[in-house]
Structure formats: structure tokens, C-alpha cells
Amino acid sequence: MAGVSGTGVKASAQYRAVARIRWQILRNSLRRSRGQFELVARVITTLVFALTWGAVSIGLGFLAWQSALLGHLSILPLLLWPVLVLWQVTPIMLASFQENVDLSLLLRFPVRFRSYVLLYLVFGLFDLSSLMGSMVLIAIWLGLVIASPSLFWIATPALALFGLFNLLLTRMIFSWIDRWLAQRRTREFLGILVLFAVICLQLLNPAGRKHSTLFGNLQQSAVFETATRIQGFFPPGLAAAAIAHHNVEALVSIGTLVLYTLAAGALLSVRLHAEYRGESLGAASPLSVTTTAPRLPPVLASTAQPAAHAHVLAAIIRKELRYLSRSGVMLFSLVAPLVLVFIAGGSSLAQDRQALKYALPVAVAYCFLPLTRQVCNSLGGEGAGIQLYFISPTPIRTVMLAKNIIQVGLFALEVGLASIIMVYRFGQFPFGLVTVTLCWLLFALPLQLAVGNLLSITMAYRMTLTRLSREEGATGNGLVSLLVQLVTFGIGVGLYLCLNLMGQVRIVPAVLLALAICSFIAWRTLLSRVDTLAMDRRESLIATLVRPA
């Protein structure tokens, strides 16, 4: 690495080389139909989030303009706190729909630490969350400056520092989450922490209902005054205070915001320096080598084909369960929706009888989302192990069947826990609605498995089981799976509403059961042909999933 400067000519040449590589990869990917579809999927996803954030930008920009025009700059924290929350939450929402570049591959080359950090931040700057968050801050800045041009000199550095802090905070959080989820003990601690947070929310919920009459005059309450003082010590409150004041207090707020930014950058630097020194989050502890020759199970020596098939099926199921238990990312994706379902059943929702009526089917349909990654990309976690399936006598049909069994079990667990939460929150649901929901599940689940098996072979992409990220191919796969889920849910809702308007709601279960039979036949037919389909795409699957680490 000697002679390579982080800001010299060689470093700038490295930056240009990385840009050329990324551009060439994009051009080469467009030569395939799958690459073209992936680009279209990215454009659609970007447009959806851009429209959402555009609406948020217009709304917050207008509120900033009005607050500056009327001299009510005290409401600026109410504008900046949503920016902070959305900036940190959006990357998690986008994790299934965008490619995250693993820059640790650059460490194979003579790159100085400063160059590596700069590249890391530049790639983070062009994330959708960073681009959209910057768009919102620009809208707020325009609203303030247009209404009061004198705010230009203080609003510009305050919002710029606030944006830089959000960028560093996002990158720092993801880097440390990757590190924490790579350790088993930390995963267990985080799981306990999540459960503790849920319990705290449940304890706060009765208190919120008890004191709901006080929230009408929240601005006059001591709780609001205390919360206002506390939030003033955090970056959104500091940025707002710097803009609202034109004295020494503004300089103090700017200085404190600089300290927050430096702290986030320091924590990020610690993680990047560990990776720069060779730390690998996916590395497992070396196994002890034994000299004892492995003994084959007696059932393999037997000529009884059903017994051998059952043994292979059980072995793959055990392997999948071990993968799941050691992947903090997958466990997090299974627990997070249940937490959201629990929080969604708040007191205001419980008082809405219409929401109460359809809370169960909506929660059950929502349970499909955490399993999208496992169902629609079943082979993505195999990596180089996919080659063993093609050289072993084990049919791919058996592999997919074992994966489907695990997926059905996980889905049953998710639905069971979500149903318990709904009953605990809202009480018992009408028997007719429960019957319709169950019949819809019998239709939707085989259809999801059939589509998932098809996408797992035709649109597979390599998954990283220890990081909150996706590689190339995740966008198209995620978009198609999301569309299938929306269509499946739309069929159930449309059928129920149409027959309800016709006064024939009693035949909804029968119609859904007929559709369930069709979806089961489709799943069974596709499963029987999955070996031929996998062999036809064998080279493509190996090229996609087997890559140098």
C-alpha cells in the first residue's frame, strides 16, 4: 500500500476505476433480459419512493415557509424529527429492493484507509434514502429562505450539518448492526431488548388511554414542556434551535451538532477500520478436525427408496433450521412484523369497529411479507453449495419440498402469533370472517409457494445471511414477489366485496376453497417439473450463486 495517497493522483485514479467498473457492470447486465427487467424494476421502485418523498418534501417545505413567514420557528423540530426518522427507516424498507455494494472487496487492492472511507461515504450519499432525505432538507431550506432571506446564513450550515449527521448515522447503524448480528450472544441480547421494548410499549398504552383527555391541551402540559426541553439536546432540536436563534445560543447549537456528527463519524470509522484490518463478519470459527471416519446412516445403505427419501428430506430440513437459527437478519425479519402488528393494535384503532372487523385478515396477509425473502429466493442462501445439489443424487424437487415445509412451518408460526396478538388486542372475531380468512390462506399459501419456487430458479440471486443488504437481482425478484402478494390479496378482497354486495357472502368460503384446489394443483405440478427447470438453468444458477467471497 505504500505510495498510495488518499487524496493524490493514484487515489483519484482508483475512484475513477471504481466508477468505470460500476458503469461497465450496468452495461453488461443490460445485455440480458433479466438485467433489463432488473433496471425497469429499479426505476419503478425509485419512482414510487421518489413520489412519496416528493409529497413529504412539498408538505414540509410549505410548513417551513409558513412558520418562517409567521415567525413561528418554534415548530421546526416537528419538521426535522420526521426527516431523521424517515432517513433511518427507509434503508431498512429498501433493503429488499436495492443492491448494496460490498466495498470490502476493494480491500484486496492497495487502497488506503482514507480512500476506503471516502468511497464508503460516496456510495452512501447515492443511496435512495440519502438522496430523498437531502431532497426534503432542500425543500425545508427553500421554504425558510424564501419566506425570510435573512435565515440563509444560519439555515444553510445548520441543515447541511443535520444532513451530514443523518448520512453518517445511517451508515454507522448499518455497519454496527452487521457486526452485532454476526455474534450469537448479541443476537440473543437484541432479541431480549426487542421483547422488552414491546412490553414497555404495552405498559405505556394504558397510560396513554388514561390520560387521553390531557393530550387535547398538550402544549400547556408539563409533559410537552419536558419533551420539548429533552428533544432540544438531540440533532433535530439543535438544528431547529440554531435556525430559530440569532445569538450565541445558535453558535452553541451548531457546535453541539458538530460534536454529534463527529461522534457518528468516529463510531463509523471504528467499524470501517476493523473491516480494513481484515475482520470478516461472515467468517465462522474453525472446526476441529477429527480422524474418525464418518459413518453413513444405515438408511442410506438400504434399498428402501421411501426411507432414503425421508432421510434426505429430514437432513435438508435440519440444515435449513440451522441456517435460520444462525442468521440474525432472518430472525429479525421474522420478529419485526409481529412487533409492528402489536403496535398497530393501539387504542385508537381498537375503537374503530370497521377496523376491528378486518384487522385479522389484514394481519394474516401481512405475515407473508417477512417470508418473501425465503420463499421467492429459496436457493439464494446456498452459495457455492448449490453445486452439491447438481452432482448429488438428491433431486432438486426434494430440496424445494424441504424448503417449502420449513416455509409453511414458519408461516404457520407467524400467523399463529399474529392471530394471538389480534385476539388479545381486539377480542374474538366473527366466525364467518375467520372461516373466510382460513379459506383464503388455503388459496394464497400454495400459490405463493408455487411462484416462490419458480422465482427461486428463474430469478435467483445470492443472499448474504449476516448482513442487512441485497445483491444484484434483488430488485426484480422483490418487485415480482410483491406484485404477486398484492394480486393474491386483491383476489380475496375483491371476491369478498363483490359477493357481499350481491348478498352471497356465504358462498365466499366455497369459492376460495375451489381456488385453493387450483393453487395446490399448480404448486404440485410445478414441483414435479422443478428438476427439469433447474437443470435447464443450471449454468445460470451456478454463475449467479457461486461468486468469490
N, C-alpha and C positions, 0 to 999 in steps of 0.2 A: 504493500500500500504506500510505500514511500514515494514521495514526489507527486502525490495526487492531492491537489488543493481543493477544499470545499467550495471556494469561490473563484478558482483560477480557470485557465483555459481548458484544462483536462476535465474539470468538473462540469463546465458548461457543455463540453462535447458529450459527456455522459448523459446530461439531461436531454440533449437533442437526440441521442441514440435511443433513449427510453421512449421519447415521443414518436420517433420513426418506427420503433418496434410495435407500439400500440396501434399506430395507423396502419401498418402493414398487416397486423393480425386482423384488424377490422376488414380490410380489403380482401384478404384471403378468405375470411369467413363468409363474405358475400357471394363467393363462387358456388356455395352450396345452397340448396333450397332451405335447409334448416337455418343457416346463417341469415338468410334474407328474412325468414319468419321471425327469427330472434330480434333482428333490427326493428321490424314492424312492432313487435311486442314491446320493445323498449320505448319506442316512440309513443305508443298508446299509453303505457304506464306513466311516462313522463308528462304527457298532456293531461292525464287525469289529476296527477298531483299538482301540476302547474296551475290548472284551473282552480283547484281547491285553495292553494296558497295565494293565487291571484285574488280570489274573493276575500281571503283574510287580509291581504295587503291593502286592498281598497278600503275595507272596513276600518282597519286600524289607522291607515293614513288619514281617513276622514275624521276619525275621533281625535287624532293628534292635531290636525288642523283646527278643529273646533275648540279643543282645550287651549291651544295657544292663542286663538283669536279671542276667546272669552277670558283668558288669564287664569284658567283652572288647570295649571300644570301639575297640581297635586294628584291627578288621576293617571299620570304617566306610568306608575308602577303597574296599574291594571292593564296597560297595553304591553309592557315589556315582559311581564311574567308569562303570558301565553306564548310569547316568542321563545322564551327559554324552554318551556315545557315541550312545545311542538318541535323545536330544534333537536331535542334529545330523544323524543319518542319516534319521530319519523324514520330515523335509520333502522329501528327495530321493525317497523312496519314494512320498510322497503327491503329487508334482508332477504325475503323470498323472491323479489322481483328485480334485483340488480346484481351485477357482477362486482365482487370486491376483489381487487388485485392484491395478491400476496407479494408484497415488496421484499419479503425476506429472501426471495430468490436472487435479488441483486447482491446479496452479501457474498455470493460465490466469486464476485469480481472485486477488484481493488477499489472500493468505494469508502471514502472517509465517513466518519460518523455524522459530521455536519451535512454532507451531501445526502446521506440516508434520511436524516430528519427532515431536510428540506423537501425531498421527494415525497416523503410520507405526508407532509402537510399540504403539498400541492395537490396530491391525489385526493386528500380530504376536502380541499377547497372546492373541487369539482364534483363532489357528491351532490345528489339531489337535495338532501337536507340542508347543506351549506348554501347552495345556490338559492333555494327558496327562502331560507332564513335571511339571507342577505337582501333578497328582494323585499321582504317585509320591513326590514330595518331601513332600507332606502325609502320605502313609502312613508314610514313614520318620519324620517328626516325631511322629506319633501313637504309633508304636512306642516311640520313645525316651522321650517324656514320660509315657506310661502306665507304662512299666517303672521310670522314675526321674524323678519330678516335678521334682527339683532341676535337671534339664537344660533346663527350659523357657526360662530366661533366656538361655542361651547357644546352644541349638539353634535357637531362633526366628530371631535375626538371622543366624546362620551359614547356615542353609538358605535364608532369604529372599534373602540376597546371592548365594548359589550359583544360585538360580533366576533372579534378575535377570541375572547374568552369562551364563547359558545363553541367555536371551531375546535379549540384545544380541549375543552371539556368533553366533547363528543368523541374525539379520537382517544382521549385518555380513558374514558369509561369503557370503550370497546376493547382497548388493549388490556386493561386490567380484568375485565370480565373474562376474556380469553384465558388469562393466566389463572384466575380463580377457578373457572370451570374445568381446568385441566387437572385439578387436585381433588381427590375423592373427599378428603376431610372438609375442604372448603365448600364443596357441593352440598354436603350434609348440613354444614352450618348455614349456608344460604337458604336451604330448604326450610330449616327451623325458623330462620329470620322471616321468610315469606309467610309461614303459618302464623308467626307471632304478629306480623303486620295485619293479617286478616282478622285475627282476634281483636286487635286494637280498633280496627275499623268497626267491627261489630259492637264493641263497647261504646264507641263514640256515636253510633247510630241512635240508640235510645236517648242519649243526651241531646242529640240534635232535635229529635221529635219533642222532647220535654221542653226545650227552650225555643221551639219554633216561633213562638209569639214575639220573642226578643229580636229575631232577625229582621223584623219589619223596620225597626229603628236601629239597624246595625251600626250606622255611622256615629250614633250617640252612645253606644255601649262601650264598656271598658274592654270587652274582648276585641272589638275592632281597633281600638286605640293601641292595645298591646300588640296585636298582629301588625299594625302599621309601623310601630317602632321596631319590631323584630325584623320585618322584611327590609327595613332600611339598611341593615347590615349586610345584605346579600347583593350580588351584582345587579339585578334589575332595579332594586331600590336605590343603589348607589348611582347608577346611570341616570335614573329619573331625578335624584336629588341634585346631581351635577347640572342638569339642564334647568331645573326649577330655580336654582340659586345663582346669583352673580357675585359671590363674595368668597371669602376664604373657605367657607363650607364646600363650595363647588370644587375647589382645588383639593380639599381633603377627600372628597368623594372620588375624584379622578385618581388620586394617589392610592386609595384603598382598592379601587377597581384594577389598577395596575398590579397590585400585590396579588389579587385573586388570579389574574391572568398569568403572572409569573409562577404561582403555585401550581396551577393546572399544567403549565408547560414543564415545570420541574417533575411532576409526577409522570407525565407522558415521557419525558426524557429518561427517567429511571427504567421504564419498561422497554423503550427502544434500545437503550444501552445494553440491557440484558439480552435482547434478541441479537444485537450487534455482536455481542461476545459469544454467541453460539447457542443460546438457550432455545430448545425446541419444545413447544407445548405439546406436540403430538408424540413425543418420544416416550416409550414405555420402559419400565425398569427391566434390565436384562434378566432373562430366565436362567435358572440354574440348569446346567447340562447334566443329564443322568445317563449312565451307561446301560441301564436296564432296557432290554429290547421291548418295544411296545407290543402288547398283546391285542390281537384283534378280537372284537366281541364275538362270541360263539354264533350269534345270529347271522353274521356275515358269511361264515363258512357254511351255513345251512343253505339248502336249495329252496327253501320256502320263500318264494317271492314276496308274498304279502308281509311276512315278518321282516324281511330285509327292507322293504319299502317303509314300513312303520318305523324301523330303527333310524333310517336316514332322515325321515321326516322329523323325528324327535331330536336328532342331532342338530339339524338346522334351526329348529325352534330354540334349543338351548343356546346356540350361537347368537341368535337374534336377541334373546333376552340378556345375554352378557353384553352385547354391544349397547343395548338400551341402558342397562344399569351403569355403564361406564361413560356414557355421553351426557354430560351436564346440559348441553344445548338441547338435546331431545327431551330430557326430563323437564327442563324449563319451559319448552314449548307445550308440554302436556299440562303443566300446572298453571301457567299464566291464564289460559282461557277460563279455568274454573274460578280463579280469583276475580276475573272480570265479571263472570256470571254472578258471583256472590255480591260484588259491589253494585251491580246493575239492579239488584232487587232492593233498592232503597225505599225509604218511607213514601216518597212522592209517587213512585211507580206502583207501590202496593195499594195506594188509594184510588188508582185508575182501574175501574172494573174491566174496561176493554183491554188494557194492557195485561191485566191478570188473566184474562181468558186465553190469550195467545202466548203467554210467557213460556209455557212448557215447550210447545213445538219450535219456537224461535231458539230457545236454549239448546234443544236437541240438534237442530240444524247447525247451530254454531259449533257444536262439538266436532263437526267434520274438519274445521279449519286446522286445528293443531296436528291432525294426522295427514295433511296434504303432502307434506314432505316425505313421509314414509310410504304412503300409498302410491303416489304418482312418480316416485323415483326409487323404487324398491331396491334396485341394483346399484344405486349411486354410492352407497357406503361400502361396497365390496372392494373397490380399488383394484389392485393387482390380483386379488383373489378371484376375480371373475374368470380368469384363465383356468383355474382349477375346475370350475363347473363344466367347461367345454372339453377338458381332457379326462374327466372322470366319468364313470358310467351312470352318474346321477342325472336323471332327466331335468331339464330346466323347469318342466311342469311341476315336478316335486318341490323344487326350490321356491317357485312362486306360490304354490299351495301352502307351504310352511309359512311364508311371509304373510299371506292372506289370513292364516289362522291367527298369527300374532296381531295383525291389524284389527281383526274382528274382536279379539280379546281386549285390546287397548280401547277400541271404540265403545265396547260394552261397559268398560270401567268408566270412561269419560261420561257416557250417557247416564250411567247409574249415579255417579256423584253429582252430575248436573241436575238430575231429577230430584235427588235428595235435597239439594240446595233450594230448588224451586218449591218443593213441598214445604220446606222449613220456612221459606220466605212468605209464601202466598197461601199455604194450606192445600187441601186436596183439590184436584181439578176434576171437571166433569168427566164421567166415564166415557161418554161419546168422543170427547176430544182426545182422551188418552188412547182410545181404540184407533182413531184416525191417525194419530201420531205414530203408533206402533206399526200400522199397516204401511204408512209412508216410509218408515225405516226399512221394512222388508223389501220395499221397492228401491229405495235410494242406495242402500248399502251394497247389494250385488252390482248395481250399475257403477258405483264409484270404484269398486274393486276391479271390474272389467276394464273401465277406462284407465285406471291406475296401472294395471298390468300392461296395457297397450302402450301407454306413455313411458313406462319404465324401460321398455325395449326400444321404442322408436325415437324417444326424446330424452334419453338418459343423460345425466351429467354427474360429474364427480362431486360428492358431498364431503365436506370437512366436518367430522363429528365432534371436534373440540373447539370450533370457532363459530361465532355468530356471523357467518358470511356464506356467500354462494359463489360458484364459479360460472364460467361461460355456459350458457344453456339454461340457466335457472329462470330467466325472464319468460321465455316462450313456454316452458313447461308449467311455470306457476300461473301464467295467464290462461292457458288452456284449462288447467285444473279448476281455476276459479270460475271460468265460464261454465264448465260442466256442473259445478256445485250450484251456481245461480240458476241454470236451466232446470236442474233437478228440484230445487226448492220452488221455482216458479211453476213447475208442473203440479206439484202438490197444492200450492196456494190457489192457482187458477182453477184446478179441478174442484177444490172445496168451495170456492166462492161461486163458481158457476152453478154447481148443483144445489148450493144453499139458496141462491136466488130463484132457482126453479122449484124449490120445496122438496128436493130429493136428496137431502143431506144424508139420509140413512143408507143410501147405496154407495156413498163415498168409500167406505172400507172395502166393499166388494170390488169396486173398480181399481182401487190401489192394489188389492191382492192379485188381480189379473195382471196388472203392470209388474208386480213383484215376480210373478211366474215368468214373464217375458224377460225381465232383467236377469233372473237367475239362469235362464237358458242361455242368454247372451254371455254371461260370465263363464258358464260351463263350456260353451262352445269355444270361446277364446282361449280358455285354459288348456283345452285339448289340442289347440293349434299353436301354443306358445313355443314349443320346441322348434317347429319349422320356422317360425318367425324369428326366433333368436339365432338359429343357425344361418339364416339369410343375412342377418345383420351382425354376424359375429365379429368381423373385422372392424366395423364401425364402433361396436360396443367396447372392444378391447382398446382401440385407439383413443376413445373418449375417457374411459375409466382408468386406464393404465398410463399414468404420467409420472415422470420423475418427481420425487418429493422435494 
